[in-house]
Amino acid sequence: MVLLWLVALPDDVIRDSIEDAVAQSGHSNMSLSVEGLRKGIFFALFADSLNLNVDNRPALKITDFKGNYSPRYLTDRQLGFSIKGKVGSGDVRGVLKVPLEGTIRIDRAELKSIPYLEQFGMNIKGSVTSDINIINDVVKVIFEVPDLNIDDSASVIPLLNTFRKLQGALSVKGNSISVDSISLEGDKGYARLKGDITNNVMNLALELMPAAGKLNTMESMLVGKYIVSPGYYVVPIKGPLP
């Protein structure tokens, strides 16, 4: 078996199988390209990078990838690999199975190393820790950013650049990203983001709950037109992504 793995099974066949597994998994807007794939002994896989695209846009890049075959999933008629890698300087580890299923943990990856965020047109800094669960055709993500920093010049939404902590959950299915709830916390209050992004069109609402007496005159004017009740504002965020 080891000899067949090393000699009889070309690297290109393995790469194409991995890419096809993602393309045919039900995520019609997702694709994966694998660069520098090579085999190791005892059914190990190595790659320079795994590049995930969403709607033909770069979304996530995992470098220094290593996967080790795990035979225990054969009882479920699945091929399974324990994986390790890097997102920027952050660590990635988890289990991926074919047909596509798995759990992935990302520890302290810089937000600037996640290219999908670039399309929102904001300069966002910080480090994210995330748990990703893939089941059938749904990807569920729970994440936390304890050191959020949004550049002042890039912020076009009231108070967005004042928040310093972010956490939340979202799910991806087909061409839709469902924002279950994303909460933001800062010196000037709290906010919560909900809604969805479908076919690259945003239908989101940002609920603002400023702390009493914390807003300056300009900030009070900016949020004033979105007031729903005293101390509670809702900012609609709609339209196509940039």
C-alpha positions as CSV (number, residue, x, y, z in Angstrom):
1,M,0.0,0.0,0.0
2,V,2.8,2.4,0.9
3,L,4.6,1.6,-2.4
4,L,1.4,2.2,-4.4
5,W,0.9,5.5,-2.6
6,L,4.5,6.7,-3.3
7,V,4.9,5.4,-6.9
8,A,1.6,4.5,-8.6
9,L,-0.5,7.5,-7.5
10,P,0.6,10.7,-9.2
11,D,0.6,14.0,-7.3
12,D,-1.6,15.6,-9.9
13,V,-4.3,13.0,-9.4
14,I,-4.4,13.7,-5.7
15,R,-4.4,17.4,-6.2
16,D,-7.3,17.2,-8.7
17,S,-9.3,15.0,-6.4
18,I,-8.9,17.4,-3.5
19,E,-9.9,20.4,-5.7
20,D,-12.9,18.5,-7.2
21,A,-14.1,17.5,-3.7
22,V,-14.5,21.1,-2.8
23,A,-16.0,22.1,-6.2
24,Q,-18.6,19.3,-6.0
25,S,-19.4,19.6,-2.3
26,G,-22.5,21.7,-2.8
27,H,-20.7,25.1,-2.2
28,S,-21.4,26.4,-5.7
29,N,-19.5,29.6,-5.0
30,M,-16.4,28.0,-3.5
31,S,-13.3,26.6,-5.2
32,L,-9.9,25.5,-4.0
33,S,-6.5,25.5,-5.7
34,V,-3.5,23.6,-4.3
35,E,0.0,24.7,-4.9
36,G,3.2,22.7,-4.5
37,L,1.4,19.4,-3.5
38,R,3.7,16.5,-2.7
39,K,3.4,13.1,-0.9
40,G,5.2,11.8,2.1
41,I,5.6,8.3,3.5
42,F,2.7,6.7,5.3
43,F,0.0,8.6,3.4
44,A,1.2,12.1,4.4
45,L,0.5,15.1,2.2
46,F,2.3,18.4,2.0
47,A,1.5,21.6,0.1
48,D,3.0,25.1,-0.2
49,S,-0.5,26.6,0.0
50,L,-4.2,25.9,-0.2
51,N,-6.1,28.8,-1.7
52,L,-9.8,29.0,-1.1
53,N,-11.9,31.3,-3.4
54,V,-15.5,32.5,-2.8
55,D,-17.3,33.9,-5.9
56,N,-14.0,33.8,-7.7
57,R,-12.4,36.1,-5.1
58,P,-9.5,35.1,-2.8
59,A,-11.0,34.2,0.6
60,L,-8.4,32.3,2.7
61,K,-4.9,31.1,2.1
62,I,-3.4,28.3,4.3
63,T,0.4,27.9,3.9
64,D,2.9,25.2,5.1
65,F,0.1,22.7,4.9
66,K,0.6,19.1,6.2
67,G,-2.0,16.4,6.2
68,N,-1.7,12.9,7.7
69,Y,-4.1,10.1,6.7
70,S,-6.2,8.9,9.6
71,P,-7.7,5.3,9.1
72,R,-10.2,5.6,11.9
73,Y,-12.7,7.3,9.5
74,L,-12.9,4.3,7.2
75,T,-15.6,2.8,9.4
76,D,-17.8,5.7,8.2
77,R,-16.7,5.1,4.6
78,Q,-14.8,8.4,4.6
79,L,-11.2,9.3,3.9
80,G,-9.9,11.5,6.8
81,F,-6.8,13.6,7.3
82,S,-5.6,15.5,10.4
83,I,-4.2,18.8,9.1
84,K,-1.9,21.6,10.2
85,G,-0.9,24.8,8.6
86,K,-0.6,28.6,8.8
87,V,-2.8,31.6,8.1
88,G,-0.3,34.4,8.2
89,S,1.5,33.8,11.5
90,G,-1.5,32.1,13.0
91,D,-1.8,28.3,13.4
92,V,-4.4,26.1,11.8
93,R,-5.2,22.5,12.8
94,G,-8.1,20.2,12.5
95,V,-9.6,17.3,10.6
96,L,-10.9,17.1,7.0
97,K,-12.8,14.3,5.5
98,V,-14.0,13.3,2.0
99,P,-16.9,13.6,1.1
100,L,-16.2,17.1,2.4
101,E,-16.7,17.4,6.1
102,G,-14.5,18.5,9.0
103,T,-13.6,20.8,11.9
104,I,-10.9,23.4,11.7
105,R,-9.4,25.7,14.5
106,I,-7.5,28.9,13.6
107,D,-5.5,30.5,16.4
108,R,-4.5,34.2,16.4
109,A,-4.3,34.8,12.6
110,E,-3.9,38.4,11.5
111,L,-7.0,39.8,9.9
112,K,-4.8,41.3,7.2
113,S,-3.8,37.8,6.1
114,I,-7.4,36.9,5.3
115,P,-7.9,38.3,1.7
116,Y,-11.7,38.0,1.8
117,L,-12.0,40.9,4.1
118,E,-10.3,43.3,1.6
119,Q,-13.5,43.5,-0.5
120,F,-15.3,45.4,2.4
121,G,-13.1,48.4,1.6
122,M,-11.8,48.9,5.2
123,N,-8.4,48.7,6.7
124,I,-9.0,46.2,9.6
125,K,-6.3,45.1,11.9
126,G,-6.2,42.5,14.7
127,S,-5.9,38.8,15.3
128,V,-8.7,36.3,15.0
129,T,-9.3,33.0,16.7
130,S,-12.0,30.9,15.0
131,D,-13.7,27.5,15.0
132,I,-14.9,26.3,11.6
133,N,-17.4,23.4,11.3
134,I,-18.1,21.9,7.8
135,I,-21.2,19.7,7.6
136,N,-22.6,18.6,4.2
137,D,-23.0,21.9,2.3
138,V,-22.9,24.3,5.2
139,V,-19.9,26.0,6.8
140,K,-20.4,27.4,10.2
141,V,-17.9,29.8,11.7
142,I,-17.6,31.1,15.3
143,F,-14.9,33.7,15.8
144,E,-13.4,36.3,18.2
145,V,-11.1,39.3,17.6
146,P,-10.0,40.7,21.0
147,D,-7.7,43.5,19.6
148,L,-9.8,45.0,16.8
149,N,-8.5,48.2,15.1
150,I,-10.4,49.8,12.2
151,D,-8.6,52.7,10.5
152,D,-10.3,56.0,11.1
153,S,-10.1,57.1,7.4
154,A,-11.7,53.9,6.2
155,S,-14.7,53.9,8.5
156,V,-17.9,55.2,6.8
157,I,-20.3,53.7,9.3
158,P,-21.0,55.7,12.5
159,L,-18.8,54.6,15.5
160,L,-17.4,51.6,13.7
161,N,-13.8,52.8,14.2
162,T,-14.4,53.0,18.0
163,F,-14.9,49.3,18.6
164,R,-12.0,47.3,20.0
165,K,-13.5,43.8,20.4
166,L,-15.5,41.7,18.0
167,Q,-17.0,38.2,18.3
168,G,-19.8,36.4,16.5
169,A,-21.1,33.5,14.4
170,L,-22.0,33.2,10.7
171,S,-22.8,30.4,8.3
172,V,-22.1,29.9,4.6
173,K,-24.3,27.9,2.2
174,G,-24.1,28.1,-1.5
175,N,-24.1,31.8,-2.5
176,S,-25.3,33.1,0.8
177,I,-23.5,34.2,4.0
178,S,-25.9,34.4,7.0
179,V,-24.7,36.6,9.7
180,D,-26.3,35.0,12.8
181,S,-24.9,37.7,15.1
182,I,-21.7,39.7,15.4
183,S,-21.2,41.8,18.5
184,L,-18.8,44.7,18.8
185,E,-17.6,46.4,22.0
186,G,-15.7,49.6,22.6
187,D,-15.3,52.6,24.9
188,K,-18.3,54.3,23.4
189,G,-20.8,51.5,23.6
190,Y,-21.9,48.3,21.9
191,A,-23.2,47.2,18.5
192,R,-24.7,44.1,16.9
193,L,-24.6,43.2,13.2
194,K,-27.2,40.9,11.7
195,G,-28.5,40.0,8.2
196,D,-27.1,38.2,5.1
197,I,-24.9,38.6,2.0
198,T,-26.4,36.8,-0.9
199,N,-24.9,36.8,-4.4
200,N,-22.5,39.5,-3.2
201,V,-25.4,41.8,-2.2
202,M,-25.5,43.0,1.4
203,N,-28.7,43.1,3.4
204,L,-27.4,43.9,6.9
205,A,-28.4,46.0,9.9
206,L,-26.0,47.4,12.5
207,E,-27.7,48.0,15.8
208,L,-25.9,50.7,17.8
209,M,-26.2,51.1,21.6
210,P,-23.9,54.0,22.6
211,A,-22.9,54.6,26.2
212,A,-24.6,57.6,27.7
213,G,-22.6,60.8,27.5
214,K,-19.8,59.2,25.5
215,L,-20.5,60.6,22.0
216,N,-19.1,63.9,20.9
217,T,-21.3,66.4,18.9
218,M,-20.3,65.1,15.5
219,E,-20.9,61.5,16.5
220,S,-24.3,62.4,17.9
221,M,-25.2,64.0,14.6
222,L,-24.1,61.0,12.6
223,V,-26.1,58.5,14.5
224,G,-29.1,60.8,15.1
225,K,-30.9,60.0,11.8
226,Y,-30.9,56.3,12.6
227,I,-32.6,56.6,16.0
228,V,-35.3,54.0,16.8
229,S,-35.7,54.8,20.5
230,P,-33.6,56.6,23.1
231,G,-30.2,55.0,23.2
232,Y,-30.9,52.6,20.3
233,Y,-30.1,53.1,16.6
234,V,-30.3,50.9,13.5
235,V,-28.0,51.6,10.5
236,P,-29.0,49.7,7.3
237,I,-26.1,48.4,5.3
238,K,-27.4,47.4,1.9
239,G,-26.1,47.1,-1.7
240,P,-23.4,45.2,-3.6
241,L,-20.0,44.5,-2.2
242,P,-17.3,46.7,-3.6
